[in-house]
Amino acid sequence: MKKQTRAIHGEFQRRDAYSALSMPVYHTAAYEFDNATEMADAFCGRTDSPDYSRVMNPTVTYFENKVKDLTGANEVIAFSSGMAAISNTLMAIAGAGKNIVTSRHMFGNTYALITSTLARFGVGVKLCDLTDLDEVERAVDVDSCCIYLEVITNPQMEVADLSALAEIAHRHGIPLIADSTAIPFTEFEASKFGVDIEVVSSTKYLSGGATTIGGLVIDYGTVDGFAKRMRTEMLLNLGAYMTPHVAYMQTLGLETLDARYRIQAANAAALAEKLLTLPAIKKVNYVGLKDNPYHDLARRQFGPTAGAMITIDLADCEACYDFINRLKLFRRATNLFDSKSLAIHPASTIFGPFTDEQRKSMDILDTTIRLSIGLEDVEDLFEDIRQALG
């Protein structure tokens, strides 16, 4: 069956007592066992019976198994947020004395996690230009534990060569970890480009209309012991597992993910072309535009679609504020890939707590506005932007 069909149909681990078509929401903390042996087997991982919903829950397991089927992964673990997925993954891979090779071009909280939070626990970082393979090669050393990146950086819109980075990582015996939130896994097969572990904010495309917060770790089975550590250490000790209600909502979102994404990506591509005609916009950054420096690489890696995130640059910060204040259809909100189109000024919000020097080093400009394109009619979105430019 094709992916869209498999996203809708999937077998339950156990037949539901009432033959429900949708996986029920198991809002329970614990589960009863018939005897001591069954209990011991469940707690020690010798069976797939749930023992405690902080580690395993039938509704969440069903969601994980659907994603596992769609991605061909070895293991999928659902978390309470995208940041929880990232932090748990890096804490499972890194340790005191090790370093993470990554870029300055990252989502603000991911950058802070790696350069500040993990640093307090003795984890180092090697910040480099991941589009410069020679620089990456020089950055990796005997203490490096992984190369980490976003497949399309937020909001710089940079695309690195995943296959080339995977070759460097694997030659040094370390994994390539990619945040693939910008392009859904129904469209982009990360493992084909050597990605070992994929992290996803399922809050975005997958949740379907920004209904819930969640994250996914998609493990392709190439890192020895990683899946076991995630299940037996990270979930048990850090407690950031997805809740059953979120899993239920995101399972529903998964059923329409492909259909929604194709509309959003088509809207973004059409809107980006239209925005080029507006003189007040100094720059339109979208990897789907043919003159974008990453266009050809993005096509090779992601196929014909380029996601639903666009950035535009205006004359100055004041112009950005005026533009956002005048918007009528776009919502002034954070988040990405909601069914509603969203606009935000990253420098003063997501990256607001950073210093001017830090923002400069990360290429976060005062002139940039990030747009998340939803399911509305393209003409309506364009008209809203046109009128907001004054």
C-alpha angles and dihedrals in degrees: 000000000000120000096258090055093046091049089062101038125052137145122249117236088240129014111265114245090233098035092244115188092216121053106259120240107252099207095182135114100209143019133222122236129206094227145357094264093056089048093051092047092052095048092047094048097247091126134030093240113128115244104177130003093232086071107021135009127173094232092049093043090054090053092047091050092052091054090044090055093048095048101035088232126163091226138359123198122189120216137190093256143355090260090052089053091050097044094046091048095050093044089053092051103035133059142169110307094020125106136214118223109215146130136270085232101088141117108281099248092046089052091049092047093054100037099037117014098041090039089065088062094052099265113140130208133215108203113199144145103277090197089063104074094189090056091049091050090053092048097055113086139163091281096051113116101185148343110243129191147146114248089225110015119234114258103346092065094220121161122201128197103261097190092052092047090048090053091054093044095048093045087059092044097247132117129253109229118193133188100216098178092122094064118034120237090241086070105027122052103202096183091064088066096049099265108155100188127021123199121197135185097223087190087082124057095349103057092062112231096004093283098149146012118245148136139207135210110202111195119193094196098248097113111077113239096355098120092046092050091049093052101037101034115018098043093041097045104033101033101210098137120145117261120243094242091054090048090052092050093046092048087058089048090051090059092063099030097105094046093047094044094053091054093046093047091048090048091051093049093049094044093049090057091049093049090060088071095061112093094202090065108082096190138010113201115195124135090218091069111100094229093051110116091231097044099104094043091047091052091052093049104033104025125225097337127072105193131256103276121105129172125202130190123216131189098277145330093281091055089051092052092047091049094050092046092054097050114117105174102027110077118234097232145113123245128078136245099016115155085251119068114249136198130197139166101229098194094061098036121025092025096029095109092056123092122253089252092052093049090049092051089050093048092242105156129200088224097060128102121187118217124196109199119219138184100287123117111282093228091056091049092049092049091051091052092045094052092043090058087064 
